[in-house]
């Protein structure tokens, strides 16, 4: 659907239990925008996820689910997280409620009775900011994609010639030369891995990463991944075990992407677990959801740094001083992949080490 100028019409979703308020919003915007209506939080969330509107007008005081609860759900859903939300409330100006709403993700806060001119200006501003943000994300993703593709070609050549060089040197090679060749090889592989991670993140930002949904046997996946990591664990005298793999656990998802999540979490655990330490992968679940946890006996994450764990390029204090520093993208990719499967990922509170957990819905819907 397009406007008279030929531009696609923006979509506005109004979530309000009072029909007269929804009617007024429709009267104000229907000629210029597509207006969707919901009279409660649950139906509003469903419409927001399905239609992904350009702006949401949300009432705070509704029966059943409050506007604050709707905000939390919108923020936790990757399909709706970036949608600007404007609060429209009959509550008197209340700094506490305003602060809570803005902290929960709202971009604006207006009190009723509805001032048509003010609401119109705020909605148009929110839609325009959202449009510019999407354009910026697309430009950044396209630039990143072009840059990393240009970097990948020479790195692939370096990696290939390094393999040839190591082969030519053979087992009788000078130890120093072999050490140099191995260092070049390791660095090239790390750079290629970083490039793959940056490409994944850029695809997420513009919605180009596809998820193939087929039945996935998580019991076998966990068993296989743990077995594949055993040599690296034994090399550092780390005990690596799996728990809960005696019962079948199947979800609908992308097997390669879910395996990537487990491998990223295990790689982190191995990096931070000291020699003689222990790592355990735990598989559990019920009829609605399956959980996979990776627990290690490393130094843990300081409480003040936990909020940044799933942000791009962020690293903990221990991560910055690790012998093999990371890219700061592994956990970001884990979060995006889990959320693409309608799941969630978090760090549990533990007295020792770290316990990263992610949950996946069994039936492919939100758990």
JOZI-V601524 format. One record per residue. N is the residue number from 0. PHI is phi in radians with two decimals (* if undefined). Layout:
{{N;PHI} {N;PHI}}
This chain:
{{0;*} {1;-2.20} {2;-1.45} {3;-1.08} {4;-1.35} {5;1.63} {6;-1.35} {7;-1.03} {8;-1.32} {9;-1.30} {10;-1.95} {11;-2.04} {12;-1.96} {13;-1.90} {14;-1.98} {15;-2.72} {16;-1.37} {17;-1.71} {18;-1.12} {19;-1.17} {20;-1.22} {21;-1.12} {22;-1.11} {23;-1.13} {24;-1.09} {25;-1.08} {26;-1.08} {27;-1.23} {28;-2.09} {29;-1.09} {30;-1.23} {31;-1.87} {32;-2.26} {33;-1.49} {34;-1.94} {35;-1.89} {36;-2.23} {37;-2.49} {38;-1.77} {39;-2.72} {40;-1.11} {41;-1.09} {42;-1.18} {43;-1.12} {44;-1.10} {45;-1.10} {46;-1.14} {47;-1.08} {48;-1.22} {49;-1.34} {50;-1.63} {51;0.82} {52;-1.13} {53;-1.45} {54;-2.78} {55;-2.14} {56;-1.80} {57;-2.19} {58;-1.47} {59;-1.48} {60;-1.61} {61;-2.25} {62;-1.16} {63;1.40} {64;-1.38} {65;-1.36} {66;-1.09} {67;-1.10} {68;-1.16} {69;-1.09} {70;-1.01} {71;-1.08} {72;-1.20} {73;-1.09} {74;-1.20} {75;-1.46} {76;-1.71} {77;-1.08} {78;-1.34} {79;-2.11} {80;-1.04} {81;-1.59} {82;-1.30} {83;-1.21} {84;-2.05} {85;-1.91} {86;-1.45} {87;-2.09} {88;-2.37} {89;-1.46} {90;-1.11} {91;-1.07} {92;-0.87} {93;-2.35} {94;-1.08} {95;-1.14} {96;-1.15} {97;-1.10} {98;-1.08} {99;-1.11} {100;-1.16} {101;-1.19} {102;-1.17} {103;-1.39} {104;2.18} {105;-1.15} {106;-1.73} {107;-2.74} {108;-2.56} {109;-2.16} {110;-1.79} {111;-1.50} {112;-1.18} {113;-1.18} {114;-1.64} {115;-0.99} {116;-1.15} {117;-1.13} {118;-1.07} {119;-1.05} {120;-1.12} {121;-1.14} {122;-1.15} {123;-1.09} {124;-1.14} {125;-1.14} {126;-1.14} {127;-1.16} {128;-1.08} {129;-1.16} {130;-1.11} {131;-1.12} {132;-1.10} {133;-1.12} {134;-1.09} {135;-1.10} {136;-1.09} {137;-1.16} {138;-1.08} {139;-1.12} {140;-1.14} {141;-1.15} {142;-1.13} {143;-1.07} {144;-1.07} {145;-1.11} {146;-1.13} {147;-1.23} {148;-1.13} {149;-1.18} {150;-1.34} {151;-1.16} {152;-1.07} {153;-1.16} {154;-1.16} {155;-1.11} {156;-1.13} {157;-1.03} {158;-1.09} {159;-1.10} {160;-1.19} {161;-1.15} {162;-1.09} {163;-1.11} {164;-1.09} {165;-1.13} {166;-1.14} {167;-1.20} {168;-1.13} {169;1.20} {170;-1.24} {171;-1.65} {172;-1.20} {173;-1.01} {174;-1.05} {175;-1.17} {176;-1.08} {177;-1.14} {178;-1.14} {179;-1.12} {180;-1.11} {181;-1.15} {182;-1.12} {183;-1.08} {184;-1.08} {185;-1.10} {186;-1.15} {187;-1.10} {188;-1.17} {189;-1.11} {190;-1.14} {191;-1.13} {192;-1.13} {193;-1.10} {194;-1.08} {195;-1.08} {196;-1.17} {197;-1.11} {198;-1.09} {199;-1.07} {200;-1.10} {201;-1.16} {202;-1.16} {203;-1.05} {204;-1.10} {205;-1.89} {206;1.23} {207;-1.79} {208;-1.52} {209;-1.62} {210;-2.04} {211;-1.53} {212;-1.83} {213;-2.42} {214;-1.08} {215;-2.09} {216;-1.51} {217;-1.21} {218;-1.05} {219;-1.17} {220;-1.08} {221;-1.09} {222;-1.03} {223;-1.17} {224;-1.16} {225;-1.06} {226;-1.11} {227;-1.16} {228;-1.57} {229;-1.04} {230;-1.02} {231;-1.15} {232;-1.19} {233;-1.11} {234;-1.05} {235;-1.85} {236;1.00} {237;-1.83} {238;-1.45} {239;-1.99} {240;-2.32} {241;-2.18} {242;-2.23} {243;1.50} {244;-1.63} {245;-1.54} {246;-2.02} {247;-1.16} {248;-2.38} {249;-2.16} {250;-2.30} {251;-1.59} {252;-3.07} {253;-1.67} {254;-1.03} {255;-1.13} {256;-1.29} {257;-1.19} {258;-1.11} {259;-1.06} {260;-1.09} {261;-1.09} {262;-1.16} {263;-1.09} {264;-1.16} {265;-1.20} {266;-1.06} {267;-1.06} {268;-1.07} {269;-1.11} {270;-1.14} {271;-1.82} {272;-1.48} {273;-1.29} {274;-0.95} {275;1.27} {276;-1.47} {277;-2.48} {278;-2.29} {279;-2.31} {280;-1.76} {281;-2.00} {282;-1.98} {283;-2.63} {284;2.79} {285;-2.47} {286;-1.22} {287;-1.80} {288;-2.57} {289;-2.04} {290;-2.06} {291;-2.20} {292;-2.15} {293;-2.09} {294;-1.92} {295;-2.26} {296;-1.90} {297;-1.37} {298;-1.31} {299;1.41} {300;-2.09} {301;-0.99} {302;-0.93} {303;-1.26} {304;-1.81} {305;-1.13} {306;-1.16} {307;-1.74} {308;-1.00} {309;-1.76} {310;-1.70} {311;-1.01} {312;1.13} {313;-1.50} {314;-2.39} {315;-1.32} {316;-1.02} {317;-1.16} {318;-1.16} {319;-1.20} {320;-1.85} {321;-1.22} {322;-1.15} {323;-2.09} {324;-1.10} {325;-1.59} {326;-1.68} {327;1.41} {328;-2.04} {329;-1.02} {330;-1.26} {331;-1.06} {332;-1.15} {333;-0.99} {334;-1.07} {335;-1.11} {336;-1.17} {337;-1.14} {338;-1.15} {339;-1.13} {340;-1.69} {341;1.05} {342;-1.90} {343;-2.54} {344;-2.37} {345;-2.71} {346;-1.88} {347;-1.27} {348;-1.37} {349;-2.36} {350;-1.31} {351;-2.48} {352;1.21} {353;-2.22} {354;-2.37} {355;-1.52} {356;-2.26} {357;-2.31} {358;-2.08} {359;-2.21} {360;-1.22} {361;-1.17} {362;-1.65} {363;1.53} {364;-1.84} {365;-1.09} {366;-1.37}}
